[in-house]
Every structure is written in C-alpha cells, then in structure tokens.
C-alpha cells in the first residue's frame, strides 16, 4: 500500500510506459548476465528476447494483465477501507454498549411501529381491491339499499354499467342437518355478483343466472373458512344438501381463502330471492354495485342515475323524495372512506413517533460525537483527513441504522399481528394486511434516510473540529455554541412531538371516559342477550310465531335468578336500526312532502323491564294486544316531543311504513329514550310494536339477572333446548359486550394513541436526560468552582433541573400550537370534548414537566455532588 | 531446451512466492533464480512469469516498488505481503503433503499396504 502513496495517479499510457520500462530493464539485465558469462552481444540479446516468446505480442499481453491488476487492486483497496470503517464502528459500538443499546432500541421502536402501521395503511387504504380491474367497480347510491325491482330495472336500463349486481348483508342463517346446528353469517347476492367483481370460486361453480328465480334459489356458496371448519375441507361437500333456515339447500361452490367483499367473515352466500309477484319485490334490501362500461366514468354514471331515478319512482310508486342525493362512487372509496380518517390519524401518530426516535438517535450521536471530540482531534492531528473522519462517523451511523432497522422490521412483523388482532374486524381488507415488498421497501427507505440524517449532522459538526483548539483547551472538548444549539433544538422538537402525541391520547381517552358515562337510556349491566331464529316451518303464521316466542319467554323466565325476559328483532347499538316512514292520522302529509323516518322495534315479553327502559306515560303492551285486537304502538320521549310538542300523543293514531302495513296503530304509551344508533349520537325517534301483532320470525332475547348474568348461560341454553332441540343459539353474550363493540373503534384508537404517547414520552425523557447529563459532564469544572465558592447542593440541583425545564417549556409551547392543529384530524373521533380542551392541554403540560424534571433530576444530583477538589485538579 | 518438465497448473504462483521469500526481488532475479535452481528444466517463459506477478499483485499477495539496483538500474522490486507469506505457507504445506502421498504411491512395490 505504501507504493501507491508514492505513485502519482496514472492513466493507461503511464501504465504502459511502466510495463515497457520494466520489461526493457529485464531484458537488459539478462543480456548483461549472459554477456558476463561469455556470450556474444547478439546471441545474448536474441536469447533474452526469446525468453518472452513472440516479444511484441507478449508485451501487449502484459499491458492487459497490468490493467487488470490495477483494477483489482483498486477494488480491493476500496473494500479494505470500508471494512476498516465497519470494524472500527463495531469496536466503537461494543466499547460503548449502553449508548449502542439505547440508540438501537430507540430506532427499532420507531421503525417497528412505522412498519406495522404502514402495513395496515397499505393493506387497507392503498392496495387495490383484490378484484378484477377494481378501479372500474362502483357503488350505486351508497348508504341506501335498493329493491329487487330496482335491481332488475338498472340491469336492463343503465347504460353506464357493464353489469349491475346487488349485495344484501347481515343475513343470520340457521344451518341444520349437517352435524351440530350452527348460526351462519350469511349474505344474499345477485347471481352475477361474483362475475361483476371478477372472482372465481376455489371449487365448484358460481350462481347461474336463473338461480334467483322462485324454485331455483335453494343453492349456496360456502366461504373457505366454513368449508374447512364445518365440512372438514372435503371435496365431497359439492352437491351436498344442508338445511338453511329449515329449507334444503344444495352447496354448489366454495370461495377461495381470504375472499372478502363488503362484509368481513361471511360464512355463506345465497342468491337474492327475486319474485316479482311478492309484496317484498319493491322493498329495499340490498346495496347495488356496478362495473363501469367501457368508456364510462363515475360522473357520467351518476348523471345517468339522476335521469333514471324519476322513471323508477314512477314505475314502482315510490315516495317523492326517492332518488334524492343519489350518487355513484368508486367501490374502494365507499369501503375504506369510513376508516381512512382513523387510520391516517394513527399513521400520523406513528410518523411523529418515528420523528421523535430519529431526533433522539441524532441527539445521542451528537452528544456522543461531542464526547469524542478529543479523540477525533488527536486523529486529525495525526493526519486523518476531514473526509476520513466524516466517513467513519457516517459508516457508524449507517451501521446503527441497519442494525436498528433490521430489529425494527422484525418488531414490525410481530406488531402488525398485534394490530390486526386489536383493530376492529369490521375494517375492510384488514385480514390481508401484511409486511409485503412495498412495506419492506418503504421501511428500508426510512431506515436509510434516517441513518444518513442522523449520521451526517454529527459528522459535519465533528469533522470541522480544529485540533489545536480542543487539544490546547485541555478539556474533554468544548462544544461550540452551534453544536449545543443543534442538540437543544432536537430536544425541543422531541418534547413538542411528544406533547402532540400525549394531547391526542388525552383527547381520545377523555372522549372514551365521557362515552362510558353517557346515559344510554338502558342499563346494559346485568343483562345477557342471545339470538333465536326458529326454522321457518315452526313459525308459519303470526299466531304460531307468538306461541313459539311466548313459550320460550316463559321457560327462560322460570330460571332461578332471572328477573325480566324480553326480546326485540335487533338490539340497540347492534348496528341494525330498522326504519319506517311515518304518517300521522291527524296531520296528513301532502303527497309532495318527504315522510319522516323513524326507527321501530318489534318486541316480545318484558323487553322494557329487561332493558330498564322506563315507562313515562300511558301503558305497556299486554296479553290482550293480539293479532285480532286493534294495532297498538309505544313511542319514545324524543318522538313524542318531536311530533306532539307539549300535547299528549296518547290516543293518536300513526302508520309506520311496512312496520304497520296499511293499518293505523294507536299510541298507548311513551317510554324513555335510548341511544340506539350509537353512544355518541342523540336518541332517534323510535317506536315499538308488539311482535304478537307483527310476527317477525327471529328475535334477540335480553335476560336480566343478578350481578353475574353470564353464569346463567348454561341454564338459558338448557331452557331453550328443552323447548326446541334444533334451534341454533347464537350471539350468547352480555349486553356490556354490545356496548363495548359499539365503542371498540374509538377504544382501539385511544389505546394505540396512548401506547404511542407513552413511547414518545419515554423517548423524550431519554433525550432530555442525554442532553442534561452531557451538559453537566461538560461543566464539571464550573460546578466545582461554584461548590467551592459555597453554592449549596440544592441550589445546583435546582439550577440544572431548571435548564431541563427551560428546554421543556419551549417544547411544550410549540407542541401545544402544533397539537391544536393536529387535533383537528381527530375531530370526528372525539366525543364531548373540544379539540382545544384547555384542561387536556394543561394536563399534558404538567405531565411533560414532571417527566422532564425526573429526567433532569439524575444528572442534576450528580452535578450537585461534584467534589470541588477533584473537579479543579482534573482536566 | 530438452528435458523440460510440463508445469502443473498453479505451481508457478507458488514458485514465484517462494523466490520472494528471502526478500524483495525484481523480475529478472526471480526468472534467473527459477532457471538456476531448476537447471532450466521448468519451461516457464518470462512473459508468463510477469503475468503471474501481475495476478499476485492484484490479489494482494505481493506488492511492488521501483528501486535502484546495485548496477544503478531502475527496476521494479517485488516483495511478499503478509497475505502472500500466509498463502505461501499453506501452499507449501499442501504441496509437500501431496507430493509425499503421490511419491509413496508411485514408488510402491506391491499392492498390499505396508504392515
């Protein structure tokens, strides 16, 4: 290697000269040698040249091999340099194990959180839907269901769509006649549903075009999960006949694992039952989706829908407001639109966390580099160049980044599993989220970028060291003003980011607290619920249905410990609120006006007692309110106030869409309000009808018992079985669970934000500790003098802590300003608390101040105990 | 040049390293040493030898430096690097074991192994 230092950088021509010179010398030496041994000059010359074979071409060959030699040497030397840097960095890392571990952990945490969260965001928000040409798929009239009649009309008239399909979610289906009775989560779909999405079954076939017709619709397609769990994954399942809701159905196909559309975790798909002669033909049941025709656009499709709506209204005799606000939006938007806000909030929080982590590592490296100024100065003095030292520092940082990044990726894979487990399963496509190539690439990119950022800053600061100044000063290195300023601003940034995270977590936690204190209008504690759906053969008439549920209610009521038993077709907060359009007999609504829409429930037994919903006026349903008796209805306080103000609604007659058919029902009572749609929404107008006059064939039972209602589950099961052996008992759970599910999304976000905030706080504390501890170590001499001059221990402690608080205060101030802006993204998720709630921000400031004081306390105590003699005598 | 031996592949590298094991030497010196010690029986031409030197230098087994000879000529002197010394050591050991085994086999007097 010495040789290369003395040689000038040489081009190919210089290399040729060198080779020629060497060979000519070689030949000359041979000639001398041979002449000295008695040969004639001519003979010697000939012999010496002959040793090269054909001399000219031999020389050419040597030029080539010399060039190869140079290339190889250069490569080798480059590698040797890098290897030396890496070995050096490794030794450095091992020598300062504590520093290395803190930096690694910090960085791994940041990258891990980022990887997991980005995995979810990519899986749910960014990845195209797993259907054929998903960008051509549209939802028609989102948030509104269409009837079979509308479906058929659109299929034959809408030109903007290549095909129009329908999906009707949430069909609970009882499966019997195939082992243990089982309640299935089913969906009914138009026969072209799967083709419209462009998906294939794993085995068997999709629905045929005529399988929505009466007589043909008893076929089913299974999910992969149901096929494996219930049918053992056997091929023989195709063609098998099972009873679904008491009707024999033939299994014709199985969808591939992971197939999901609209409703997660569907067990079986059945065809829509389309019977133009049925009175349900014009009743809305299904969401419509379409595949855009060649050349069509979403906007074009929407305007075509606007022209079709009045024709459909006329054709099907719909209300005047029909078709209002109808739009066509992309399927992806309509699926993920709801969760985008929440996921982006979480992703933003993670981005903050990554920034805190990077700032922290940069800070650690800066402090570290400052501590090494003396060492670096000596190396500079010994001849190491700026670029050599800078390169070493960058290599060291990159090594740290790669090790931390690798650990972070591993952490991220684990964390993603955790995230998928705690995020609400209703998030579409969540199951498919994984650390795929894109996620890997992005994480690797963040790692490298971070490595360069926190490598270059210290490198620039440290390599600019003037060796003379540092060595002469005799200290461990004076830090320049600029250097200290960079470190202090990093701490300020960390604190500010932590404030934003903690404030976000605080706002979400406060919202949850308020939600849990909300008066729901019913008392979920002490109640178990279960779903009962007898097979259709047992409940052919309203009378038979009444008899069935009456007997079941009686049997459950006799269980010791049970206080009240009742049922409704859907419970509050379950996500299902059936609506009907309201007519009031005394106040006819003009044909052109919009009918108000009210929620209605059909109830069995002592539903109000079981739910603890108070009767405010009038009477409850009684045994005399039978099918033969005049129809009756009970309304809630909100509805009474809404439509009758201060007058007494009792005795008024109303009609409630398909809830009361064409008959007028008399209001006999007013009950308390229930927040049935969501805990954060005011109670809707709501009406109750006795199922004895309604005859719905499935019910969610509510059973109020003592303090431990869940312990009654076996007895309830036995009571149901003693009455009907075959009926599936589904969704047996406490009513508290339903409430928990209703706020699960918020809870998850609150938990995750709290976790991120906690990590952010710890990292911020580490940052403050690092900077203060370093500052103290730099000022040992000064502190010693102060002590020698009589400063009290407590004063010095306070002085050092005060410095920590000074940085923290600036950070808190900036953090609050940023937080007020950032909190706006949370607005949709908050409940009962403003984005700028002063108490929350005051609390956050106090928390940060406490954390900062604690972090500064340890170095402060060390500062106060500096022995003046040692400090003054030492360097 | 009768009685020349065919050169086994890889042995030239080893021989050149060996020539340098007593200290730095220029190409002529190596070539002359090989010639003299083998009485010219190794059919190695000088251009092949220089190619071997280039390869060894590229691989970092030898390094080179221009110096003045005692006869006042500028010549490129080659010397072993640490890696070259280590390589020579292992190559020598391998060669000696190999030649011992082959020699023993080739000079065996009967098929049965010696007791």
Interface residues (C-beta under 8 A of the other chain):
Chain A: X1 X2 X3 X6 X18 X21 X22 X23 X25 X26 X28 X29 X30 X32 X33 X51 X52 X53 X58 X59 X61 X62 X65 X66 X68 X69 X70 X71 X72 X73 X76
Chain B: X26 X27 X28 X31 X32 X45 X46 X47 X50 X51 X54 X55 X57 X58 X59 X60 X63 X64 X65 X69 X71 X73 X74 X75 X76
